[in-house]
Amino acid sequence: MAAETIGPLARMPEEWAQALAPLGGRAFHAKQVFRWVQARSVLEPAKMTDLPAALRAKLETLELPRTLEIAQERRAADDTRKLLVRMKDGATVETVLIPGVTGPKGQLPSPVQAMEEGDDEGDEEPPPEQGEPVRVTQCISTQVGCAMGCIFCASGVAGLKRHLGADEIIALVLAGRARLDPGERLSNVVYMGMGEPLANYEATARSLRLLTHPDGIGLSARRITVSTSGLVPEIARLGADFGGRIGLAISLHAADDETRTRLMPINKKYPLATLIEALRAYPLPPRRRITIEYTLVAGKNDDPAEAKKLVKLLRALPVKVNLIPMNPIAASSLGPPEMRGVLGLQRILCDAGYSCFIRRRRGDDVDAACGQLALLGAKPKVRVNRA
């Protein structure tokens, strides 16, 4: 792909080399520009002080754009921040910064708190030293709206408007990083915001390569999780392209086809047997597991019998389960079961030998919790209280 057809925030070093060559830039200049943009979030050529002055002046002609602007920031009582960002064409999406409970802002979590957090990486990393920065997970979006139509999620209420480009996805991360409080650092990125990441595969994959580039933001692949509703061909592609190193989370939410189809229309195309085979084939590195996300909707998928079916469905798969009591959304009358019932389902799964966590609500007082990210100002296509 020619460098001029790729947004500046989505260019790899070799593509910067193509863009700078007509301006007299050399390969090492391209690497310097990449570092300024990706590692330091600097878009003004005048501030790229290790470039020759003449090249900086010429670089101004490329008009490195501010891909987005922060239209609104809402901070929850637990310091979760939801950013409403507006793209150049006026489209809006949301991204969320979720601080951990370690470092100077809090003590290490107790075992119960750790289970409630459902930390996807906690079993692979030693606890931080006292005084380390607070780790922040950023939840990012990949589409304006969503076409999946899951009945418990606000993102798809108005349908899909368009894909985000890789430059826009990266812009969300750069904007989020710029909003970190003193003493915080971005430690994890989860593709769990608006949209289905694997339905926008090319942009998602390029953004993953940018996030993990050692001269850029430099996140470890094990610090990134892509969540999907179950697009089977793209799950295989993700595994092949990244060797299984990118964390995979599956929005499952039911253990039989009839229930899952009512909750998630995508199950008609990729039923559970097909999805489970794709998970068996995913090339996980040693000691890594697939995360199973299970949103609990009162009266729909929260019966103990459902947990027993889930035990059977996931047998012999390297998985951990996140139980997510449904967060309320404006377009639906559905809601979560009582916590007593949630704990009962957790016990069934734990007794069967699964690591099972109950996800704590983070940022729900500013509609930043799981399933609450919505397309601002859009009218619902349907009221999603069916099933």
C-alpha positions in Angstrom: 0.0 0.0 0.0 1.4 3.4 -1.0 2.3 5.7 1.9 0.2 8.5 0.6 -3.0 6.4 0.9 -2.3 5.7 4.6 -3.2 8.2 7.3 0.0 9.5 9.0 -0.9 8.0 12.4 -1.1 4.6 10.7 2.2 4.6 8.9 4.9 2.1 9.7 8.6 3.3 9.6 9.1 2.0 6.0 6.0 3.9 4.9 7.3 7.0 6.5 10.5 6.4 4.5 8.4 6.4 1.3 6.6 9.6 2.3 9.8 11.4 3.3 11.9 10.4 0.3 10.5 13.2 -2.0 11.3 15.7 0.7 15.0 14.6 1.0 14.5 12.4 4.1 16.4 9.3 4.7 15.5 5.9 6.3 16.7 6.9 9.7 14.7 10.1 9.5 11.6 8.0 8.9 12.3 6.0 12.1 12.7 9.3 14.0 9.4 10.6 12.8 7.7 7.3 13.6 9.0 7.6 17.2 7.8 11.2 17.6 4.3 10.3 16.4 3.8 6.9 18.0 6.0 6.9 21.1 5.7 10.5 22.0 2.4 11.6 20.5 4.0 14.6 18.9 2.4 15.7 15.6 4.0 19.2 15.2 7.2 18.9 13.0 8.7 21.9 14.7 8.9 19.9 17.9 10.8 17.0 16.3 14.1 18.4 17.4 16.3 15.6 16.2 15.3 16.2 12.5 17.2 18.7 10.3 15.5 22.1 10.3 15.0 21.9 6.5 13.2 18.6 6.7 11.0 19.9 9.5 10.0 22.8 7.4 9.2 20.5 4.4 7.3 18.1 6.8 4.9 20.9 7.6 3.6 20.5 4.0 2.3 17.0 4.9 -0.1 18.6 7.4 0.0 15.9 10.1 -3.6 16.2 11.1 -5.2 16.0 14.5 -7.3 13.0 13.6 -9.8 13.6 16.4 -10.8 16.0 19.1 -12.0 15.2 22.6 -15.6 16.5 22.6 -16.3 15.4 26.2 -14.6 13.7 29.1 -16.6 12.2 32.0 -15.0 10.9 35.2 -16.6 8.3 37.4 -16.4 8.1 41.1 -13.8 5.2 40.7 -11.6 7.4 38.4 -12.7 5.6 35.3 -12.8 8.1 32.4 -15.0 8.0 29.4 -13.9 10.1 26.4 -16.3 11.1 23.7 -14.1 11.7 20.6 -15.1 13.4 17.4 -13.5 12.4 14.1 -12.7 14.8 11.3 -16.0 13.9 9.5 -18.0 14.6 12.7 -18.5 10.9 13.6 -18.3 10.2 17.3 -17.1 7.2 19.3 -16.2 6.5 22.9 -13.1 5.1 24.6 -12.6 4.4 28.3 -9.6 4.6 30.6 -9.8 2.2 33.5 -7.3 2.6 36.3 -6.2 -0.4 38.3 -6.0 -0.5 42.1 -2.3 -0.8 42.5 0.4 1.8 42.9 0.2 5.2 44.7 -3.6 5.4 44.4 -4.3 2.2 46.2 -3.1 -1.0 47.8 -2.8 -4.4 46.2 -6.2 -6.1 45.7 -7.3 -8.9 48.0 -7.9 -12.3 46.4 -11.6 -11.5 46.3 -11.1 -8.1 44.7 -8.7 -9.7 42.1 -11.4 -12.2 41.2 -14.0 -9.5 40.8 -11.7 -7.5 38.6 -11.3 -10.5 36.3 -7.7 -9.5 35.4 -6.9 -11.2 32.1 -3.2 -11.1 32.7 -3.0 -11.3 36.5 -2.0 -15.0 36.5 1.0 -14.3 34.2 2.6 -11.3 35.9 4.0 -10.8 39.4 2.4 -8.1 41.5 3.9 -4.6 41.1 6.4 -3.1 43.5 5.1 -0.5 46.0 5.3 2.9 44.4 5.0 1.8 40.8 2.7 3.8 38.6 -1.0 3.0 38.5 -1.7 0.7 35.6 -4.4 1.8 33.2 -6.3 -0.3 30.8 -7.8 1.5 27.8 -10.9 0.1 26.1 -11.0 1.2 22.5 -13.5 1.2 19.6 -13.1 0.0 16.1 -16.4 1.1 14.5 -18.9 3.9 14.6 -21.8 1.9 16.0 -22.1 -1.9 15.5 -23.9 -4.3 13.2 -23.9 -7.3 15.6 -27.2 -6.4 17.3 -26.5 -8.1 20.7 -29.5 -7.3 22.8 -27.6 -6.4 26.0 -25.2 -3.9 24.4 -25.8 -0.2 23.6 -23.2 0.1 20.9 -25.4 -1.6 18.2 -28.7 0.1 19.1 -28.4 2.5 16.2 -26.7 0.0 13.8 -23.3 0.4 12.1 -22.4 3.8 10.6 -18.9 3.1 9.4 -15.5 1.5 10.2 -12.7 3.4 11.9 -9.4 3.6 10.0 -6.3 2.3 11.6 -5.2 5.9 12.0 -8.4 6.7 14.0 -7.9 3.6 16.2 -4.4 4.7 17.0 -5.6 8.2 17.6 -7.9 6.9 20.3 -4.9 5.4 22.1 -2.8 8.5 21.7 -5.6 10.7 23.0 -6.2 8.3 25.9 -2.5 8.3 26.8 -2.6 12.1 26.8 -5.4 12.0 29.4 -3.6 9.9 31.9 -3.2 11.4 35.4 0.2 11.9 36.9 1.5 8.6 38.3 -0.4 6.5 35.7 0.8 4.6 32.8 -1.0 2.8 30.0 -0.4 -0.9 30.5 -3.2 -2.7 28.6 -5.4 -2.1 25.6 -8.6 -4.0 25.1 -10.6 -4.0 21.8 -13.9 -4.1 23.7 -15.5 -0.7 22.9 -17.9 0.1 20.1 -18.0 -2.2 17.1 -16.8 -5.7 16.2 -13.0 -5.5 15.8 -12.8 -8.5 13.5 -15.4 -7.1 11.1 -13.0 -4.3 10.5 -10.0 -6.7 10.2 -7.5 -4.8 8.1 -7.7 -1.7 10.3 -7.6 -3.7 13.5 -4.6 -5.7 12.4 -2.6 -2.7 11.3 -3.4 -1.0 14.6 -2.2 -4.1 16.5 1.1 -4.0 14.6 1.5 -0.3 15.4 0.7 -0.7 19.1 3.3 -3.5 19.4 6.0 -1.9 17.3 9.1 -1.6 19.5 9.9 1.9 18.2 6.4 3.1 18.9 4.0 2.7 21.8 5.7 -0.7 22.3 3.0 -2.6 24.1 3.6 -6.3 24.6 1.2 -8.5 22.6 0.2 -10.2 25.8 -1.0 -6.8 27.1 -3.6 -6.5 24.2 -6.9 -8.4 24.0 -9.3 -8.4 21.0 -12.9 -9.3 21.8 -15.1 -10.8 19.2 -18.7 -12.0 19.0 -17.4 -15.0 17.1 -16.4 -14.3 13.5 -14.9 -17.7 12.8 -12.8 -17.0 9.7 -11.3 -13.8 11.2 -10.5 -15.7 14.5 -8.4 -18.1 12.4 -6.8 -15.2 10.5 -5.9 -13.3 13.7 -4.3 -16.5 15.1 -2.2 -17.0 11.9 -1.2 -13.4 11.5 -0.1 -12.9 15.1 0.9 -16.4 16.1 -1.8 -16.5 18.8 0.2 -13.9 20.9 -2.7 -11.4 20.8 -5.2 -12.1 23.6 -8.5 -13.4 22.4 -11.8 -12.8 24.2 -15.1 -14.4 23.0 -18.4 -12.9 23.7 -20.2 -16.1 24.3 -23.2 -15.3 26.6 -25.0 -18.7 26.1 -24.2 -22.3 25.9 -26.8 -23.5 23.5 -27.6 -22.3 20.0 -31.2 -21.4 20.6 -30.4 -19.1 23.5 -27.3 -17.6 21.9 -29.2 -16.8 18.7 -31.8 -14.9 20.6 -29.1 -12.9 22.4 -26.7 -12.6 19.5 -27.9 -12.8 15.9 -24.3 -13.7 14.7 -24.9 -17.2 16.1 -27.1 -17.9 13.1 -24.0 -17.6 10.8 -21.4 -19.1 13.2 -23.2 -21.5 15.6 -21.5 -22.8 18.7 -20.1 -26.0 17.3 -18.3 -24.0 14.5 -17.1 -21.4 17.0 -15.8 -23.9 19.5 -13.8 -25.7 16.7 -12.2 -22.3 15.9 -11.2 -21.8 19.5 -9.6 -25.3 19.6 -7.6 -24.4 16.6 -6.4 -21.0 17.9 -2.6 -21.2 18.3 -2.3 -20.1 22.0 1.2 -19.8 23.4 2.0 -21.9 26.5 0.2 -20.8 29.7 -2.2 -18.5 27.8 -5.9 -18.9 27.9 -8.9 -17.6 25.9 -11.3 -15.4 27.9 -14.9 -16.3 27.7 -17.2 -13.3 28.3 -20.6 -14.2 29.6 -23.1 -11.3 30.2 -25.8 -12.4 32.6 -29.3 -11.2 31.6 -32.0 -11.9 34.1 -34.4 -14.6 33.0 -32.5 -15.3 29.7 -29.2 -17.1 30.4 -28.8 -17.0 34.2 -30.3 -20.4 35.3 -27.9 -22.8 37.0 -28.7 -25.2 34.2 -27.0 -22.8 31.8 -23.8 -22.8 33.8 -23.8 -26.7 33.7 -24.2 -26.5 29.9 -21.3 -24.0 29.8 -19.1 -26.4 31.8 -19.8 -29.1 29.2 -19.4 -26.8 26.2 -16.0 -25.5 27.3 -14.6 -28.9 28.4 -10.8 -29.3 27.5 -10.5 -25.7 26.2 -7.8 -23.5 27.8 -10.2 -20.8 29.0 -11.1 -18.5 31.9 -14.6 -17.2 32.3 -15.7 -13.6 33.1 -19.3 -13.4 34.3 -20.6 -9.9 33.6 -23.9 -9.0 35.2 -25.7 -6.9 32.5 -25.2 -3.2 32.8 -28.4 -1.2 32.2 -28.8 0.5 28.8 -31.4 3.1 27.9 -32.8 1.1 24.9 -33.6 -2.0 26.9 -35.7 -3.1 29.8 -33.5 -6.1 30.4 -31.2 -6.2 33.4 -28.9 -8.3 35.5 -29.9 -11.1 37.9 -29.4 -10.8 41.6 -25.9 -11.2 42.9 -26.8 -14.3 44.8 -27.6 -16.0 41.6 -24.4 -14.7 40.0 -22.4 -16.2 42.8 -24.2 -19.5 42.4 -23.2 -19.7 38.8 -19.7 -18.8 39.6 -19.6 -21.7 42.1 -20.7 -24.2 39.6 -18.0 -23.2 37.2 -15.3 -23.1 39.8 -16.3 -26.5 41.2 -15.9 -27.8 37.6 -12.3 -26.6 37.6 -12.6 -23.3 35.7 -11.1 -20.0 36.7 -14.2 -17.9 36.9 -14.4 -14.2 37.7 -17.2 -11.8 38.3 -16.4 -8.5 36.6 -16.8 -5.5 38.9 -18.7 -2.6 37.4 -16.3 0.2 36.5 -17.5 3.6 35.5 -21.2 2.7 35.3 -22.1 6.1 36.9 -21.0 7.7 33.6 -22.2 5.0 31.3 -18.7 3.7 30.8 -19.2 0.1 31.9 -19.2 -3.0 29.7 -22.0 -2.7 27.1 -22.8 0.9 27.8 -20.8 2.7 25.1 -23.3 4.2 22.7 -23.5 6.3 19.5 -24.1 9.8 20.8 -27.3 11.3 19.6 -28.3 8.4 17.4 -31.9 7.1 17.5 -32.4 3.4 18.2 -33.4 1.3 15.2 -35.3 -1.0 17.6 -35.9 -1.2 21.3 -33.7 -4.1 22.2 -35.8 -5.9 24.9 -36.7 -8.9 22.8 -35.5 -12.5 23.3 
